[in-house]
Amino acid sequence: MLVKIKGSALLGINAITITVEVNVSMGLGYTLVGLPDSSVKESLHRTESAIKSNGLYMPRTKLLVNLSPAEIKKSGAAFDLPITIGVLAASEQLICELELDNYILMGELGLDGRLYPIKGVLAMAQQAKVEKMKGIILPFENIEEARLVDGIEVYGFHHLSDLLNFLRNPNEYVQPILKSIDKIRDNKLPLFTEIKGQQKLKRALLVACGGNHNLLLVGPPGSGKSMLAKSVVSILPPMSKEEAIETTKIYSYNKAYQFKNGLIYDRPFRAPHHSITDIALVGGGGNTNPGEISLAHNGVLFLDELPEFNRSVIEVLRQPMEDGYVQIARAHQSLQFPSRFLLIAAMNPCPCGYKNHPNGKCKCNDVKVANYFNKISGPLLDRIDMHMSVDPVPFADLKMDDLDNSQLSDQIKFIQKLREIQFKRFYKEKDCYTNAQMSTNQLKEYCKIDKASEKLLEKAMFKFQLSARAYSRILKVARTIADMDNAAQIQLIHLSEAIGFRILDRENENKLQL
């Protein structure tokens, strides 16, 4: 007898429906086809044990399981459940009162029949809704995540025996009452109001957050670079429902993430160590998981001690910084993960860290300093919109009181207002949400400058030997500064400040002080 059960497989952060075809016929042997990996092939052993543990039997005739479409690689133990239900239905041990064609079944089985949670449930539930299915059947621990998708039925079970009883008598199922899922997660990062002094840098951070502009901080040890970067999250506005769902889908892709507190509304902050590999940063590996740049999607990626990273590692940031996504190509498939993040990088002015320090004595010669800066390529530095020097905090500023919560709230509202201005500006544009993401055509439309500003920019381009990419980055930053002043057009003062935010250049770094 041939039975078809609907399952789901992950492709990037999205899902695709998989048809699990189970045929029990005359003959001998078990066969599983459809490009399964090792964990899927082992499913028949777990299936047999779970079936026997629940008082049923495994067919001793020929059993053929096909996972369609066959050209897509299937991985993970989540196919245990659809295969098990397919085997029982095909061997006529299970008479379903539920129309299984309208439901997706996914779950990992223990040898005793217990159902274990799986990853990627949010994407699977969304795919079920897109294909106009009635609902999805999952392990009990995944119910909350699947319920984020409106318009579909969600059923969760602790054990295979509970699921079998439901399939025989679906009207007897009672939906469990769960806690509210829209709960904001807390983090322990420093607040923007805790930063002492550094008024010029605070201004730069507001500009960077307002337009989502990448920022490089250059300063001696102990000047507050790391604390400044970590405090950025406190002034970024909470994510919208769409952003929260997209971010949660990325974290749901990793089974280590336990979905207990609902959607992730706090913007992510990722700070990988400089020993990270390129695969860990960009994503990939045996199971093709998202990397740090995707985990920082809609949030902040902080790279401390930037020159200490392996050059081949940070060079992989070029394409994601430009396109907002990373494409991971494999032999059987190509996966795409989103990566729209705010990059904040920090580095010392020299290997010892005390070049131009008012109290410290630098031990580095010009060759060492040049070699230190040469660890960062020109193309990568070009993609960083703003470069700022960080001076040590004076003792008088260290004694200053922290700002109160009302001032922090005002700053969040200010950034929120800037983001709303940009949302209205780009609401008809595709894949453009902030000034930093503007294309060449959008620059021509929204970043027009007068003759005086054009002359100043031309002078800066010649003096500092800036590239065409640096030219567009300056205009984007100037557009954000103009938005901060509620100006319809970029003015000379806005452009001057934007140029002042680029103190570094790969070919002429000793002259770049405006």
Number of C-alpha atoms within 10 A of each C-alpha: 13 15 20 22 24 23 26 25 22 21 20 21 23 21 19 17 17 21 20 24 23 27 20 24 16 11 10 12 11 14 12 19 15 17 19 20 15 12 15 20 20 15 21 21 12 20 26 19 18 25 21 14 15 14 8 14 16 18 18 14 14 14 22 17 22 20 25 19 15 14 12 18 17 25 17 20 21 27 29 27 27 25 29 23 27 24 32 21 21 22 22 13 14 17 13 17 12 14 9 20 13 16 22 25 26 26 29 22 25 16 15 18 23 17 26 19 19 23 22 26 28 27 29 27 27 19 19 27 18 9 11 13 18 17 19 26 24 26 25 18 18 25 22 22 24 25 18 17 19 11 15 19 18 23 23 21 21 16 19 24 19 14 22 18 14 19 20 14 14 14 10 10 13 9 10 10 6 8 11 9 15 13 14 13 12 9 12 6 14 16 19 24 20 16 21 21 18 18 10 11 18 17 10 21 24 23 25 24 25 30 26 27 27 24 27 28 25 24 24 24 18 13 17 18 26 20 16 24 27 21 19 23 23 20 23 23 21 17 17 10 13 9 17 18 20 21 26 23 23 25 22 21 23 15 12 10 12 16 19 13 15 20 23 24 21 21 23 20 24 20 19 17 14 16 10 14 16 19 17 16 19 26 22 18 12 5 10 17 22 28 20 21 31 29 27 24 25 22 25 27 27 25 23 22 17 23 23 16 20 16 15 11 17 22 15 16 19 15 15 19 21 15 14 18 19 25 17 19 12 10 5 9 11 12 18 17 25 23 27 25 27 25 24 28 23 24 25 24 22 24 21 15 21 19 19 14 15 9 8 11 12 15 12 15 11 9 8 14 16 15 13 17 19 13 16 19 14 14 14 15 18 21 19 20 26 28 23 20 20 24 19 17 15 12 10 9 12 12 10 12 11 14 14 10 11 10 12 17 14 12 19 22 15 18 21 18 16 24 23 15 18 20 16 10 15 17 11 10 11 7 13 18 20 22 30 23 21 20 14 9 9 14 17 12 9 17 22 15 19 11 9 11 18 14 13 14 20 13 12 18 16 10 12 21 15 19 15 11 13 22 17 18 27 23 26 27 29 29 29 31 26 20 23 19 11 11 13 12 16 23 19 20 12 24 24 17 16 23 23 17 24 25 19 22 19 18 11 12 13 11 12 15 11 12
